[in-house]
């Protein structure tokens, strides 16, 4: 079963998924970042930024257990 995320977190995950290599990630609120980090869907990338993980991409594709 998929982890339940707030609508804001889902939208943020979609925006992170659209970021290309070498592009700057969109700014996220601390609560959304914390929610995604806690779920293992993003990882800290330095300077307070996060990047989507394989688990995050799986979440968006619907391949989660």
Secondary structure, DSSP 8 states (H G I E B T S, - for coil): ------HHHHHHHHHHHT--TTS------HHHHHHHHHTTSEEEEETTEEEE-HHHHHHHHT---
